[in-house]
Structures are given as C-alpha cells and as structure tokens.
Amino acid sequence: MKRLVNTNAVLQRGIAAGITLFETLDEPGEPDTGARQLKRARGEVEFRGACFTYDEAKGRVLHDIGFRVPAGSTVALVGRSGSGKSTLVGLLPRFYDVEAGEVLLDGVDIREYRLRDLRRQLSLVSQDVLLFDDTIANNIAFGALGDAPREAVEAAAEAAFVTEFAAGLPQGLDTPVGQRGALLSGGQRQRVAIARAVLKNAPVLILDEATSALDTESERIVQRALESLMTGCTTLVIAHRLSTVENADSIVVLHDGAAVEQGAHAELLARGGIYSGLYRMQFAD
C-alpha cells in the first residue's frame, strides 16, 4: 500500500508537470512582425511617447514616456516600486509592445526589425539570474547560444571575475552549478550572468536591479564587473541604491508611470524634486 501511495504521488506530480508543459506549448507565439535585418546596431535608443497597459480596467502603467539615450551613454531609471521602470525596459526587447508611441533603435521603430535580430543587440542582467543545471562554463556559453570557443568563455569569465571564485572549486569552470545555480552564492550567480553578457558583446545593455540582493562585499565585486561590461555599451540601469547611479550620463525619474524629471545627478539634487527627496531619504536611513 505504501508503495502504491508513493507511486501515486509521483504520478500526480508528473500529471501536474504535463499540464504545465502543454499549457506552455499552447501559448501563442511571440508576434514577429518585422522584416528588417540588423547585423549590429550603433546603440542609440529612444522612447517616443511610449504608453503601455497591462489591464484596460486598471488604466495605463506607462504614460507618454519620452527620452533619448545616445549610443555609448548610460541612462539610469529611478523611482519608487511600481513606478514602471521594469515595464519600460521590457518594451525594448519586445517582451510586450507599446500601446501607443514608439520605441526606436538607431532611429528605427523596433517593431520593424526581425525579433531575433533585435534581441541579438541586447544583453539583460537582472536580480533574478536563471542558471541551468550544468557547468559554469556551459552557463556562460549560453550568452552566445552555446556557439563559443573555450578561449572566449574563459576570457568572459576572467572579465566578470568568475575565475576568481571558480579557481577554488574542484573542477574550476567545469564545476556543476546545480538546479537554478543553487550551488553558487547570489554574488557568484550574478558574475556568471555578467560573463554571459560579456560573451554576447551586445551594443545595448539593460541592468535591472543587478546588485539589489547582494551583500556589500559581493556588490563591490559585481559592480567592478559591471563597470567593465558597460564600457562602450549603451546602458539602461535600474537601481534601488541611488549611490550606484550617480555617475550616469542622465537620470530619468519615473512616478506613477510618467517621466517627471530628467538630468544629471547634481542637477536633479539641486532642483529639490522627487529625485532629491528619494536620495535624501535613502541616505538618512
């Protein structure tokens, strides 16, 4: 009887997994309406009157957002939780499309590009790192969709300070990371994600709260790796800790889905507006 109960439990888990799998397979494919090919972008990004709604009953979550990010520059997106920062950067890889307005890359509406070509231009490093149950090296190689020589993987690992901790592991870069990277610390997982982005070498980089969940020492190391990665890239940064965005070329402040302030750190502090209030509140804690 006990064996039968155990078998039933396994069977029920299998059925649940099967249902989830078939629900995923039944999902409609992503709309790929573009026909324009793009080998490598210069990296100029512009949001022009961008609006977005998740649920019409709840109204728009982004309202007429407009700003330009020159190629090679860094723009930080700042605002309270729920202000629309992650939603906004999610428009760039077309995780969802604008309801009104445009998002442009090199002056062209991103919907005109083939989806695979568009996403080749972008690297994303977020606080939620997805690692596969494989080796460190193979997880890094995923940044180039697995098509990367060992030397390139090792160079990316070196640039992202992965080698620094991997050298102390029994199999080095060939050490398995476990399911979802469970055998690595949060800081180590972030460094693997950065190494992926280094290997991909995309012209546009999105950093979505990339250091928010790290302790001080891990954040220091990851920040060094990010600074190296950002060199020469057009970068959009979302950061909870405002000290990490002080050196951005421009800061865009979002409030209730609207861009309410824009300028350099010192300029926004001097205005005494929302950014200034957030900054002083954070450093008063």
C-alpha positions as a Markdown table, in Angstrom:
| # | Residue | x | y | z |
|---|---|---|---|---|
| 1 | Met | 0.0 | 0.0 | 0.0 |
| 2 | Lys | 2.8 | 2.4 | 0.9 |
| 3 | Arg | 4.5 | 1.7 | -2.4 |
| 4 | Leu | 1.2 | 2.4 | -4.2 |
| 5 | Val | 0.8 | 5.7 | -2.4 |
| 6 | Asn | 4.3 | 6.8 | -3.3 |
| 7 | Thr | 3.7 | 5.8 | -6.9 |
| 8 | Asn | 0.5 | 7.8 | -7.0 |
| 9 | Ala | 2.4 | 10.9 | -5.6 |
| 10 | Val | 5.0 | 10.6 | -8.4 |
| 11 | Leu | 2.2 | 10.2 | -10.9 |
| 12 | Gln | 0.3 | 13.2 | -9.7 |
| 13 | Arg | 3.5 | 15.4 | -9.9 |
| 14 | Gly | 4.0 | 14.1 | -13.4 |
| 15 | Ile | 0.5 | 14.9 | -14.4 |
| 16 | Ala | 0.8 | 18.4 | -13.0 |
| 17 | Ala | 4.1 | 18.9 | -14.9 |
| 18 | Gly | 2.5 | 17.6 | -18.1 |
| 19 | Ile | -0.4 | 20.1 | -17.7 |
| 20 | Thr | 2.0 | 23.0 | -17.3 |
| 21 | Leu | 4.1 | 21.8 | -20.3 |
| 22 | Phe | 1.0 | 21.6 | -22.6 |
| 23 | Glu | -0.3 | 24.9 | -21.4 |
| 24 | Thr | 3.1 | 26.4 | -22.3 |
| 25 | Leu | 3.0 | 24.7 | -25.7 |
| 26 | Asp | -0.5 | 26.0 | -26.3 |
| 27 | Glu | 0.6 | 29.6 | -25.7 |
| 28 | Pro | 0.5 | 31.7 | -28.9 |
| 29 | Gly | 4.0 | 32.5 | -30.3 |
| 30 | Glu | 5.5 | 35.9 | -29.9 |
| 31 | Pro | 4.5 | 38.3 | -32.7 |
| 32 | Asp | 7.4 | 38.8 | -35.1 |
| 33 | Thr | 6.1 | 41.3 | -37.5 |
| 34 | Gly | 9.4 | 42.8 | -38.5 |
| 35 | Ala | 11.3 | 42.1 | -41.7 |
| 36 | Arg | 14.2 | 44.5 | -41.4 |
| 37 | Gln | 17.6 | 42.8 | -40.8 |
| 38 | Leu | 20.1 | 44.2 | -38.3 |
| 39 | Lys | 23.6 | 42.9 | -38.0 |
| 40 | Arg | 24.9 | 45.2 | -35.3 |
| 41 | Ala | 23.3 | 48.4 | -34.0 |
| 42 | Arg | 25.1 | 51.6 | -33.1 |
| 43 | Gly | 23.1 | 51.5 | -29.9 |
| 44 | Glu | 21.0 | 54.8 | -29.9 |
| 45 | Val | 17.8 | 54.1 | -28.0 |
| 46 | Glu | 14.7 | 56.4 | -27.9 |
| 47 | Phe | 11.4 | 56.2 | -26.2 |
| 48 | Arg | 8.9 | 58.5 | -28.1 |
| 49 | Gly | 5.5 | 59.0 | -26.5 |
| 50 | Ala | 5.6 | 55.4 | -25.2 |
| 51 | Cys | 2.4 | 54.2 | -23.5 |
| 52 | Phe | 1.5 | 50.7 | -22.1 |
| 53 | Thr | -1.4 | 49.0 | -20.4 |
| 54 | Tyr | -1.5 | 45.6 | -18.8 |
| 55 | Asp | -5.2 | 45.7 | -18.0 |
| 56 | Glu | -7.5 | 48.2 | -19.5 |
| 57 | Ala | -9.7 | 48.2 | -16.4 |
| 58 | Lys | -6.8 | 49.4 | -14.3 |
| 59 | Gly | -5.6 | 52.0 | -16.8 |
| 60 | Arg | -2.1 | 52.7 | -18.3 |
| 61 | Val | 1.0 | 51.9 | -16.4 |
| 62 | Leu | 3.2 | 54.0 | -18.7 |
| 63 | His | 2.1 | 57.4 | -19.9 |
| 64 | Asp | 3.7 | 59.2 | -22.8 |
| 65 | Ile | 7.3 | 58.3 | -21.9 |
| 66 | Gly | 9.9 | 60.2 | -24.0 |
| 67 | Phe | 13.7 | 60.3 | -23.7 |
| 68 | Arg | 16.7 | 59.5 | -25.8 |
| 69 | Val | 19.8 | 57.5 | -24.9 |
| 70 | Pro | 22.8 | 58.4 | -27.2 |
| 71 | Ala | 24.9 | 55.5 | -28.4 |
| 72 | Gly | 27.5 | 54.5 | -25.8 |
| 73 | Ser | 25.9 | 56.5 | -22.9 |
| 74 | Thr | 24.3 | 55.5 | -19.6 |
| 75 | Val | 20.8 | 56.4 | -18.5 |
| 76 | Ala | 19.6 | 55.4 | -15.1 |
| 77 | Leu | 15.8 | 54.9 | -14.4 |
| 78 | Val | 14.9 | 55.8 | -10.9 |
| 79 | Gly | 11.6 | 55.8 | -9.0 |
| 80 | Arg | 9.6 | 54.1 | -6.2 |
| 81 | Ser | 8.5 | 50.5 | -6.5 |
| 82 | Gly | 5.7 | 50.2 | -9.1 |
| 83 | Ser | 6.6 | 53.4 | -10.9 |
| 84 | Gly | 7.1 | 51.4 | -14.2 |
| 85 | Lys | 10.8 | 51.1 | -14.5 |
| 86 | Ser | 11.0 | 47.3 | -15.3 |
| 87 | Thr | 7.9 | 47.6 | -17.6 |
| 88 | Leu | 9.6 | 50.3 | -19.5 |
| 89 | Val | 12.9 | 48.4 | -20.2 |
| 90 | Gly | 10.8 | 45.3 | -21.0 |
| 91 | Leu | 9.5 | 47.2 | -24.1 |
| 92 | Leu | 13.0 | 47.3 | -25.6 |
| 93 | Pro | 13.4 | 43.5 | -26.2 |
| 94 | Arg | 9.6 | 43.4 | -27.1 |
| 95 | Phe | 8.6 | 41.3 | -24.1 |
| 96 | Tyr | 5.5 | 43.3 | -24.8 |
| 97 | Asp | 4.7 | 46.1 | -27.3 |
| 98 | Val | 3.7 | 49.7 | -26.7 |
| 99 | Glu | 0.0 | 50.6 | -26.9 |
| 100 | Ala | 0.8 | 54.0 | -28.3 |
| 101 | Gly | 4.0 | 55.8 | -29.3 |
| 102 | Glu | 7.3 | 54.2 | -30.4 |
| 103 | Val | 10.5 | 52.6 | -29.1 |
| 104 | Leu | 13.4 | 53.2 | -31.6 |
| 105 | Leu | 16.8 | 51.6 | -32.0 |
| 106 | Asp | 19.1 | 53.6 | -34.3 |
| 107 | Gly | 16.1 | 55.7 | -35.3 |
| 108 | Val | 14.0 | 52.8 | -36.5 |
| 109 | Asp | 10.9 | 51.5 | -34.7 |
| 110 | Ile | 11.9 | 48.2 | -33.1 |
| 111 | Arg | 8.8 | 46.5 | -34.5 |
| 112 | Glu | 10.3 | 46.8 | -38.0 |
| 113 | Tyr | 13.3 | 44.6 | -37.0 |
| 114 | Arg | 13.2 | 40.8 | -37.1 |
| 115 | Leu | 12.7 | 39.8 | -33.5 |
| 116 | Arg | 15.8 | 37.6 | -33.4 |
| 117 | Asp | 18.0 | 40.4 | -34.8 |
| 118 | Leu | 16.6 | 42.9 | -32.3 |
| 119 | Arg | 17.3 | 40.7 | -29.3 |
| 120 | Arg | 20.8 | 40.0 | -30.6 |
| 121 | Gln | 21.5 | 43.7 | -29.9 |
| 122 | Leu | 20.5 | 43.4 | -26.2 |
| 123 | Ser | 22.0 | 41.9 | -23.1 |
| 124 | Leu | 20.0 | 41.8 | -19.9 |
| 125 | Val | 21.4 | 41.3 | -16.4 |
| 126 | Ser | 18.8 | 41.3 | -13.7 |
| 127 | Gln | 18.5 | 40.4 | -10.0 |
| 128 | Asp | 16.8 | 37.1 | -11.0 |
| 129 | Val | 19.5 | 35.0 | -12.7 |
| 130 | Leu | 18.4 | 31.9 | -14.5 |
| 131 | Leu | 21.1 | 29.3 | -14.5 |
| 132 | Phe | 20.8 | 25.8 | -15.9 |
| 133 | Asp | 21.8 | 22.6 | -14.1 |
| 134 | Asp | 25.1 | 22.4 | -16.0 |
| 135 | Thr | 28.6 | 23.6 | -15.6 |
| 136 | Ile | 29.7 | 27.2 | -15.0 |
| 137 | Ala | 31.4 | 27.2 | -18.5 |
| 138 | Asn | 28.3 | 26.0 | -20.3 |
| 139 | Asn | 26.1 | 28.5 | -18.5 |
| 140 | Ile | 28.4 | 31.3 | -19.6 |
| 141 | Ala | 28.4 | 29.9 | -23.2 |
| 142 | Phe | 24.7 | 30.3 | -23.2 |
| 143 | Gly | 25.3 | 34.0 | -23.7 |
| 144 | Ala | 26.4 | 33.1 | -27.2 |
| 145 | Leu | 23.7 | 30.5 | -27.5 |
| 146 | Gly | 26.3 | 27.8 | -26.9 |
| 147 | Asp | 28.3 | 28.7 | -30.0 |
| 148 | Ala | 31.5 | 30.0 | -28.4 |
| 149 | Pro | 35.1 | 28.6 | -28.3 |
| 150 | Arg | 36.5 | 27.7 | -24.8 |
| 151 | Glu | 39.0 | 30.6 | -25.0 |
| 152 | Ala | 36.2 | 33.1 | -25.4 |
| 153 | Val | 34.3 | 31.6 | -22.4 |
| 154 | Glu | 37.4 | 31.8 | -20.3 |
| 155 | Ala | 38.1 | 35.4 | -21.3 |
| 156 | Ala | 34.5 | 36.3 | -20.4 |
| 157 | Ala | 34.8 | 34.5 | -17.0 |
| 158 | Glu | 38.0 | 36.5 | -16.3 |
| 159 | Ala | 36.4 | 39.8 | -17.2 |
| 160 | Ala | 33.4 | 39.1 | -14.9 |
| 161 | Phe | 35.6 | 37.9 | -12.0 |
| 162 | Val | 34.1 | 34.4 | -12.3 |
| 163 | Thr | 37.6 | 32.9 | -12.5 |
| 164 | Glu | 38.3 | 34.5 | -9.1 |
| 165 | Phe | 35.9 | 32.1 | -7.3 |
| 166 | Ala | 35.9 | 29.2 | -9.9 |
| 167 | Ala | 39.7 | 28.7 | -9.3 |
| 168 | Gly | 38.8 | 27.5 | -5.8 |
| 169 | Leu | 36.3 | 24.9 | -7.0 |
| 170 | Pro | 37.2 | 21.3 | -7.6 |
| 171 | Gln | 36.6 | 21.4 | -11.3 |
| 172 | Gly | 37.1 | 25.1 | -12.0 |
| 173 | Leu | 34.8 | 26.4 | -14.7 |
| 174 | Asp | 33.6 | 22.8 | -15.3 |
| 175 | Thr | 32.0 | 22.7 | -11.9 |
| 176 | Pro | 28.2 | 22.0 | -12.0 |
| 177 | Val | 26.1 | 24.8 | -10.6 |
| 178 | Gly | 23.1 | 22.7 | -9.5 |
| 179 | Gln | 19.4 | 23.4 | -10.3 |
| 180 | Arg | 18.9 | 27.1 | -10.9 |
| 181 | Gly | 22.5 | 27.7 | -9.7 |
| 182 | Ala | 21.8 | 26.5 | -6.2 |
| 183 | Leu | 25.4 | 25.5 | -5.5 |
| 184 | Leu | 26.6 | 29.1 | -6.1 |
| 185 | Ser | 26.1 | 32.2 | -3.9 |
| 186 | Gly | 24.0 | 35.1 | -5.1 |
| 187 | Gly | 27.1 | 37.1 | -6.0 |
| 188 | Gln | 28.6 | 34.2 | -7.9 |
| 189 | Arg | 25.4 | 33.7 | -9.9 |
| 190 | Gln | 25.4 | 37.4 | -10.8 |
| 191 | Arg | 29.0 | 37.2 | -12.0 |
| 192 | Val | 28.1 | 34.2 | -14.3 |
| 193 | Ala | 25.2 | 36.3 | -15.7 |
| 194 | Ile | 27.6 | 39.2 | -16.4 |
| 195 | Ala | 30.1 | 36.8 | -18.0 |
| 196 | Arg | 27.2 | 35.8 | -20.4 |
| 197 | Ala | 26.7 | 39.4 | -21.3 |
| 198 | Val | 30.5 | 39.9 | -21.8 |
| 199 | Leu | 30.5 | 36.9 | -24.2 |
| 200 | Lys | 27.4 | 38.1 | -26.1 |
| 201 | Asn | 29.0 | 41.6 | -26.5 |
| 202 | Ala | 25.7 | 43.3 | -27.5 |
| 203 | Pro | 25.7 | 47.0 | -28.1 |
| 204 | Val | 22.8 | 47.7 | -25.7 |
| 205 | Leu | 22.9 | 46.6 | -22.0 |
| 206 | Ile | 20.0 | 46.5 | -19.6 |
| 207 | Leu | 20.8 | 46.3 | -15.9 |
| 208 | Asp | 17.6 | 45.6 | -13.9 |
| 209 | Glu | 18.4 | 45.8 | -10.1 |
| 210 | Ala | 21.5 | 43.7 | -10.8 |
| 211 | Thr | 23.1 | 44.3 | -7.4 |
| 212 | Ser | 20.0 | 44.8 | -5.2 |
| 213 | Ala | 20.0 | 41.4 | -3.4 |
| 214 | Leu | 23.8 | 41.3 | -2.7 |
| 215 | Asp | 25.8 | 41.9 | 0.4 |
| 216 | Thr | 28.3 | 44.7 | 0.5 |
| 217 | Glu | 31.3 | 42.7 | -0.5 |
| 218 | Ser | 29.6 | 40.8 | -3.3 |
| 219 | Glu | 28.1 | 44.1 | -4.6 |
| 220 | Arg | 31.6 | 45.6 | -4.7 |
| 221 | Ile | 32.9 | 42.8 | -6.9 |
| 222 | Val | 29.8 | 42.7 | -9.1 |
| 223 | Gln | 29.9 | 46.5 | -9.5 |
| 224 | Arg | 33.5 | 46.2 | -10.8 |
| 225 | Ala | 32.5 | 43.6 | -13.3 |
| 226 | Leu | 29.5 | 45.7 | -14.4 |
| 227 | Glu | 31.7 | 48.8 | -14.9 |
| 228 | Ser | 33.9 | 46.8 | -17.2 |
| 229 | Leu | 30.9 | 45.4 | -19.1 |
| 230 | Met | 29.3 | 48.8 | -19.6 |
| 231 | Thr | 32.4 | 50.2 | -21.4 |
| 232 | Gly | 31.4 | 51.2 | -24.9 |
| 233 | Cys | 27.7 | 50.0 | -24.4 |
| 234 | Thr | 24.5 | 51.9 | -24.4 |
| 235 | Thr | 23.3 | 51.1 | -20.9 |
| 236 | Leu | 19.9 | 51.4 | -19.2 |
| 237 | Val | 20.3 | 51.0 | -15.5 |
| 238 | Ile | 17.5 | 50.3 | -12.9 |
| 239 | Ala | 18.9 | 50.5 | -9.4 |
| 240 | His | 17.4 | 50.7 | -6.0 |
| 241 | Arg | 20.6 | 52.1 | -4.4 |
| 242 | Leu | 20.9 | 55.6 | -5.8 |
| 243 | Ser | 24.6 | 55.7 | -5.0 |
| 244 | Thr | 25.1 | 53.3 | -7.9 |
| 245 | Val | 23.6 | 55.7 | -10.5 |
| 246 | Glu | 25.3 | 59.0 | -9.5 |
| 247 | Asn | 27.7 | 58.7 | -12.4 |
| 248 | Ala | 25.1 | 58.0 | -15.1 |
| 249 | Asp | 25.2 | 60.5 | -18.0 |
| 250 | Ser | 21.5 | 61.1 | -17.4 |
| 251 | Ile | 18.9 | 60.1 | -14.8 |
| 252 | Val | 15.2 | 59.7 | -15.7 |
| 253 | Val | 12.8 | 59.8 | -12.7 |
| 254 | Leu | 9.5 | 57.8 | -13.1 |
| 255 | His | 6.5 | 58.5 | -10.9 |
| 256 | Asp | 3.2 | 56.7 | -11.5 |
| 257 | Gly | 4.2 | 55.6 | -14.9 |
| 258 | Ala | 5.3 | 59.0 | -16.1 |
| 259 | Ala | 8.8 | 60.5 | -16.6 |
| 260 | Val | 8.7 | 63.5 | -14.3 |
| 261 | Glu | 12.3 | 64.5 | -14.1 |
| 262 | Gln | 15.4 | 64.1 | -16.2 |
| 263 | Gly | 19.0 | 65.3 | -15.8 |
| 264 | Ala | 22.4 | 64.6 | -14.2 |
| 265 | His | 22.7 | 63.7 | -10.5 |
| 266 | Ala | 23.8 | 67.1 | -9.3 |
| 267 | Glu | 21.2 | 68.9 | -11.4 |
| 268 | Leu | 18.4 | 66.8 | -10.0 |
| 269 | Leu | 19.6 | 67.2 | -6.4 |
| 270 | Ala | 19.6 | 71.0 | -6.9 |
| 271 | Arg | 16.0 | 71.0 | -8.2 |
| 272 | Gly | 14.7 | 69.7 | -4.9 |
| 273 | Gly | 12.1 | 67.5 | -6.6 |
| 274 | Ile | 11.3 | 63.8 | -6.4 |
| 275 | Tyr | 14.8 | 62.5 | -7.1 |
| 276 | Ser | 16.2 | 64.8 | -4.4 |
| 277 | Gly | 13.6 | 63.5 | -1.9 |
| 278 | Leu | 14.4 | 59.9 | -2.7 |
| 279 | Tyr | 18.1 | 60.5 | -2.5 |
| 280 | Arg | 18.0 | 62.3 | 0.9 |
| 281 | Met | 15.5 | 59.7 | 2.3 |
| 282 | Gln | 17.8 | 56.8 | 1.3 |
| 283 | Phe | 20.9 | 58.4 | 2.9 |
| 284 | Ala | 19.0 | 59.4 | 6.0 |
| 285 | Asp | 18.3 | 55.8 | 6.8 |
